Amino acid sequence: MKIKALKRFREKLARNEPVFGLWATLESASVTEMAVSLGMDWVVVDAEHGHLDWKDINEHVRAAVRSETVVLVRLAERSTALTKRALDIGADGIVIPWVSTGEELEAAILDARYPPEGRRGIGGERATAWSQCVIEHTAEANENVLVVPLIENVAAIPHVPAMCQLDGVDVIFFGPNDFSATAGYRGQWEGPGVAEQILELKEVIRAAGKHAGLMTTSVENLVQRRDQDFHMLGVGSDSGLLLRALHQALQAVNRDRKAAASLDPDDGCDA
């Protein structure tokens, strides 16, 4: 855990400054190393979707050790065991998918804290300098660990005010794609009315003195979301940014095409 980086992250939020980050989905830890070299505020390593195993996650965390970039791990689910493992290898916090109630978020916070305030076991990995700094780490971890809930379900809407009242919550992050799917618009980033709902919830979060975050879909959208008072802003995922750049280059030489959704061998791509 990088206490200075976490304090810097929170200090920026306290000044209502945006914190910019990257969503890491590819196995190469060079992605996180690049983000660190550019001074990005945070990286989320995605352990919910895709193919990253714990060796990959560990390498991403290692790439940001002793930097000012906060590294979070998005877990596959709310889990005491998974939380313990992510934090033991040195992650600065966790992102919890599909949080729908205050009780679920409270459980996630307990997972991330040592007793008596929580139920995180004490391990002998990077977080404690392989048991060399158990006293020092456990004395400061509870106060500094970052727990970020993902709002991805319209069922969470009435529970957001209660989430904002919990001790240990700094940022509430939105997942527009799944949020839209639960509203009946599967496959749409923000289906009819969803954009308005997210903006309304953002106002609830800001009124409670907390901060809202989400991923952005383009440079223009990044600026728009910043101006809308979202403070934890993802510039994109590693794969998404790579594809965006590839499409732009191919468009310039009239070679761009749409990838096929099917993985069958006989299905080509649309020109």
C-alpha positions as CSV (number, residue, x, y, z in Angstrom):
1,M,0.0,0.0,0.0
2,K,1.3,3.4,-1.0
3,I,0.2,5.8,1.7
4,K,1.6,8.9,0.1
5,A,-0.1,8.1,-3.2
6,L,-3.4,7.5,-1.5
7,K,-3.2,10.8,0.4
8,R,-2.3,12.6,-2.8
9,F,-5.3,11.0,-4.5
10,R,-7.7,12.1,-1.7
11,E,-6.2,15.5,-1.4
12,K,-6.9,16.2,-5.1
13,L,-10.5,15.0,-4.6
14,A,-10.9,17.2,-1.5
15,R,-9.9,20.2,-3.7
16,N,-12.5,19.0,-6.3
17,E,-9.8,18.3,-8.7
18,P,-10.3,15.4,-11.2
19,V,-8.1,12.3,-10.8
20,F,-7.4,10.6,-14.1
21,G,-6.7,6.9,-14.6
22,L,-6.5,3.9,-16.8
23,W,-8.4,0.5,-16.8
24,A,-5.9,-2.3,-17.3
25,T,-7.2,-5.4,-19.0
26,L,-4.2,-6.8,-20.9
27,E,-1.6,-9.1,-19.2
28,S,1.4,-6.9,-19.9
29,A,2.4,-4.9,-16.8
30,S,4.1,-2.5,-19.2
31,V,0.6,-0.9,-19.6
32,T,0.7,0.1,-15.9
33,E,4.3,1.1,-16.2
34,M,3.4,3.5,-19.0
35,A,0.6,5.0,-16.9
36,V,3.0,5.5,-14.0
37,S,5.5,7.2,-16.3
38,L,2.9,9.7,-17.4
39,G,1.9,10.5,-13.8
40,M,-1.6,9.1,-14.0
41,D,-3.4,9.2,-10.7
42,W,-4.8,5.7,-10.7
43,V,-4.9,2.4,-12.5
44,V,-7.6,-0.2,-12.1
45,V,-6.5,-3.8,-12.8
46,D,-9.5,-5.7,-14.1
47,A,-9.8,-9.1,-12.4
48,E,-13.6,-9.4,-13.0
49,H,-13.7,-9.8,-16.8
50,G,-11.1,-11.3,-19.2
51,H,-8.2,-13.5,-18.6
52,L,-5.9,-11.9,-16.0
53,D,-4.6,-14.4,-13.4
54,W,-3.0,-13.5,-10.1
55,K,0.5,-13.6,-11.6
56,D,-0.6,-10.9,-14.1
57,I,-2.3,-8.9,-11.4
58,N,0.8,-9.1,-9.2
59,E,2.9,-7.8,-12.0
60,H,0.6,-4.8,-12.6
61,V,0.8,-3.9,-8.9
62,R,4.6,-4.4,-8.9
63,A,4.9,-2.0,-11.9
64,A,3.5,0.9,-9.7
65,V,5.4,0.2,-6.5
66,R,7.0,3.3,-5.0
67,S,5.1,5.6,-7.4
68,E,2.4,8.2,-7.0
69,T,-0.1,6.1,-9.0
70,V,-2.8,4.4,-6.9
71,V,-3.4,0.8,-8.1
72,L,-6.8,-0.8,-7.5
73,V,-8.0,-4.3,-8.3
74,R,-11.5,-4.8,-9.6
75,L,-12.5,-8.1,-8.0
76,A,-14.7,-10.7,-9.7
77,E,-17.2,-10.3,-6.8
78,R,-17.5,-9.0,-3.3
79,S,-15.4,-11.5,-1.4
80,T,-13.4,-11.5,1.9
81,A,-10.9,-14.0,0.4
82,L,-10.4,-12.1,-2.9
83,T,-10.1,-8.7,-1.1
84,K,-7.4,-10.1,1.2
85,R,-5.4,-11.5,-1.7
86,A,-5.5,-8.2,-3.7
87,L,-4.5,-6.1,-0.7
88,D,-1.8,-8.6,0.4
89,I,0.1,-8.2,-2.8
90,G,0.2,-4.5,-2.4
91,A,-2.9,-3.1,-4.1
92,D,-4.0,0.3,-2.7
93,G,-7.6,-0.7,-2.7
94,I,-10.4,-2.6,-4.4
95,V,-13.2,-1.9,-6.8
96,I,-16.3,-4.0,-6.1
97,P,-18.7,-4.8,-9.0
98,W,-22.5,-4.8,-8.8
99,V,-22.9,-3.1,-5.5
100,S,-26.7,-2.5,-5.1
101,T,-27.2,-1.7,-1.4
102,G,-25.5,-0.1,1.6
103,E,-25.3,-3.4,3.3
104,E,-23.3,-4.9,0.4
105,L,-20.9,-1.9,0.4
106,E,-20.5,-2.1,4.2
107,A,-19.5,-5.8,3.8
108,A,-16.9,-4.8,1.3
109,I,-15.4,-2.2,3.6
110,L,-15.2,-4.8,6.4
111,D,-13.4,-7.1,4.0
112,A,-10.7,-4.4,3.5
113,R,-10.1,-3.6,7.1
114,Y,-8.1,-5.5,9.7
115,P,-9.8,-6.4,13.1
116,P,-11.3,-5.2,15.2
117,E,-12.8,-2.8,12.6
118,G,-13.0,-5.4,9.9
119,R,-12.2,-9.0,9.0
120,R,-9.1,-8.9,6.8
121,G,-6.5,-11.4,7.9
122,I,-2.8,-10.4,8.3
123,G,-0.6,-11.9,5.6
124,G,3.1,-12.0,4.9
125,E,3.2,-10.7,1.4
126,R,4.3,-7.4,-0.2
127,A,1.8,-5.3,1.9
128,T,3.7,-6.1,5.1
129,A,7.1,-6.2,3.4
130,W,6.9,-10.0,3.8
131,S,6.2,-9.8,7.5
132,Q,9.0,-7.3,8.2
133,C,6.6,-4.4,8.8
134,V,3.4,-5.9,10.2
135,I,3.0,-3.4,13.0
136,E,3.6,-0.4,10.7
137,H,1.3,-1.6,7.9
138,T,-1.6,-2.7,10.1
139,A,-1.4,0.6,12.0
140,E,-2.2,2.7,8.9
141,A,-3.9,0.3,6.4
142,N,-7.5,0.7,7.7
143,E,-7.4,4.4,7.5
144,N,-6.0,4.6,4.0
145,V,-7.4,1.6,2.0
146,L,-9.6,2.7,-0.8
147,V,-12.9,0.8,-1.4
148,V,-14.7,1.9,-4.6
149,P,-18.2,0.5,-5.3
150,L,-19.4,0.1,-8.9
151,I,-23.0,1.1,-9.5
152,E,-24.1,-1.2,-12.3
153,N,-27.8,-1.9,-11.6
154,V,-30.8,0.4,-11.6
155,A,-31.8,-1.5,-8.4
156,A,-29.1,0.5,-6.6
157,I,-30.7,3.9,-7.3
158,P,-32.7,4.2,-4.0
159,H,-29.7,2.9,-2.0
160,V,-27.1,5.4,-3.2
161,P,-27.8,8.0,-0.4
162,A,-27.2,5.3,2.2
163,M,-24.0,4.3,0.5
164,C,-22.8,7.9,0.7
165,Q,-23.2,7.9,4.5
166,L,-20.8,5.0,5.1
167,D,-17.4,5.6,6.7
168,G,-14.7,4.6,4.3
169,V,-16.4,5.7,1.0
170,D,-14.7,8.4,-1.0
171,V,-15.8,7.7,-4.6
172,I,-18.8,5.9,-6.1
173,F,-18.1,4.7,-9.7
174,F,-20.7,4.1,-12.4
175,G,-20.7,1.3,-15.0
176,P,-23.0,2.8,-17.7
177,N,-23.0,-0.4,-19.8
178,D,-24.4,-2.7,-17.2
179,F,-26.5,0.0,-15.7
180,S,-28.1,0.5,-19.1
181,A,-28.6,-3.3,-19.6
182,T,-30.5,-3.5,-16.3
183,A,-32.7,-0.7,-17.5
184,G,-33.7,-2.8,-20.5
185,Y,-31.1,-1.4,-23.0
186,R,-28.6,-4.2,-23.3
187,G,-25.6,-3.4,-25.5
188,Q,-26.1,0.4,-25.3
189,W,-23.6,2.4,-23.3
190,E,-26.4,4.8,-22.1
191,G,-29.9,3.8,-23.2
192,P,-32.8,6.2,-23.2
193,G,-33.0,8.0,-19.9
194,V,-29.9,6.4,-18.4
195,A,-27.6,9.4,-18.9
196,E,-30.0,11.5,-17.0
197,Q,-30.3,9.0,-14.2
198,I,-26.5,8.9,-13.8
199,L,-26.3,12.6,-13.7
200,E,-29.0,12.8,-11.1
201,L,-27.2,10.2,-8.9
202,K,-24.0,12.1,-9.4
203,E,-25.7,15.2,-7.8
204,V,-26.8,13.0,-4.9
205,I,-23.3,11.8,-4.4
206,R,-21.8,15.3,-4.6
207,A,-24.4,16.7,-2.2
208,A,-23.2,14.2,0.3
209,G,-19.7,15.4,0.0
210,K,-18.5,12.3,-1.9
211,H,-17.2,12.0,-5.5
212,A,-18.5,10.3,-8.6
213,G,-16.5,8.5,-11.3
214,L,-16.9,6.7,-14.6
215,M,-15.1,5.6,-17.7
216,T,-15.1,8.0,-20.7
217,T,-15.5,7.0,-24.3
218,S,-13.4,9.6,-26.2
219,V,-11.3,12.7,-25.6
220,E,-14.5,14.8,-26.1
221,N,-16.4,12.7,-23.6
222,L,-13.5,13.0,-21.1
223,V,-13.7,16.8,-21.2
224,Q,-17.5,16.7,-21.0
225,R,-17.5,14.4,-18.0
226,R,-14.9,16.6,-16.2
227,D,-17.1,19.6,-16.8
228,Q,-20.1,17.7,-15.5
229,D,-18.3,17.4,-12.1
230,F,-17.3,13.8,-12.3
231,H,-14.0,13.6,-10.4
232,M,-12.6,10.0,-10.9
233,L,-12.3,9.8,-14.7
234,G,-11.1,6.9,-16.7
235,V,-9.5,8.0,-20.0
236,G,-10.2,4.5,-21.3
237,S,-9.1,0.9,-21.1
238,D,-5.7,-0.3,-22.5
239,S,-7.4,-2.4,-25.2
240,G,-10.0,0.3,-25.9
241,L,-7.3,3.0,-26.3
242,L,-5.3,0.8,-28.6
243,L,-8.3,0.0,-30.8
244,R,-9.3,3.7,-30.9
245,A,-5.8,4.6,-32.2
246,L,-5.7,1.7,-34.7
247,H,-9.1,2.7,-36.1
248,Q,-8.0,6.3,-36.5
249,A,-4.9,5.3,-38.3
250,L,-6.7,2.8,-40.6
251,Q,-9.4,5.4,-41.4
252,A,-6.7,7.8,-42.6
253,V,-5.6,5.3,-45.2
254,N,-9.0,3.9,-46.1
255,R,-8.3,0.5,-44.5
256,D,-10.6,0.6,-41.5
257,R,-13.2,-2.1,-41.0
258,K,-15.6,-3.4,-38.3
259,A,-14.5,-6.5,-36.5
260,A,-16.8,-9.5,-36.6
261,A,-18.8,-10.4,-33.4
262,S,-18.6,-14.1,-34.2
263,L,-15.5,-16.1,-33.4
264,D,-16.5,-18.8,-36.0
265,P,-13.8,-19.4,-38.7
266,D,-16.0,-18.6,-41.7
267,D,-17.3,-15.3,-40.4
268,G,-15.3,-12.3,-41.8
269,C,-15.4,-8.7,-41.0
270,D,-17.6,-6.0,-42.5
271,A,-15.7,-3.7,-44.8
